[in-house]
Amino acid sequence: MAPAGITNHTSRFELSNMALNSDADFLRLVEEIKENLDGAMDGLVPAAPDHIIIGISAESFWDGADGAAAIKERLSQRAGVPVTLGSDAARLAIEAVKAQRIAVLTPYWPIADERVSQYFGQCGFDVRRLIGLKATSPINIAEQHATTLEQALQRLDGDDVDAIVQVGTNLGMAKIAAVAEKSMGKPVIAINTALYWHALRSMGIDDSISNFGRLLERH
């Protein structure tokens, strides 16, 4: 996705590949994410980035719009540069494609799905349907088969939704979403695409980037 002249620098954060078999398990995962995020940010600062993308999204939805704003402010101050969060990027991407009624795909368990629905509701969107895949571990999120994701998108689609939105950054959805929106004739927003789009546009970089859907091509 990177236009000419843009370089990507990555800092990883520690996260246990814990079993996810319940809402309680998923809550423990979110707590571990929160505990380790600041350290991962500190690992990026020596590279002197101009903008930082937080490539994990569950915690950014957790405490609603106000909670996301607080996380963004805290991390931006810590790093000394602007920060892009998954929740914020998804919200602005939905606004950019002028959607109001949405369907949502997540790899999460119900406790997290409820937080995602609440966040989008607070932002003024009408969540018509949501499918949570109940992945059984963080790595299992990435192991979801393309067919599973494609079938979920088909189940979410309908005349009553303007766009489909996928959250959960470990789901490999960018190319699948780009293909799906051509056949469905409506925006299908993958969160990793939204994250990168938001970071570029926040920095005033308006290049049109092909093969990842209308968000990066037209907005």
Buried (B, 14 or more C-beta within 10 A) or exposed (E): BEEEEBEEEEBEBEBEEBEBEEBEBBBBBBEBBEEBBEEBBEEBBEEEBEBBBBBBBBBBBBBBBEBBBEBBEBBBEBBEBBBBBBBBBBBBBBBBBEBEBBBBBBBBBBBBBBBBBBBBEEBEBEBBBBBBBBBBBBEBBBBBEEEEBBEBBEEBBEEEBBBBBBBBBBBBBBBBBBBBBEEBEBBBBBBBBBBBBBBBBBEEBEBEBEEBBBBBBEB
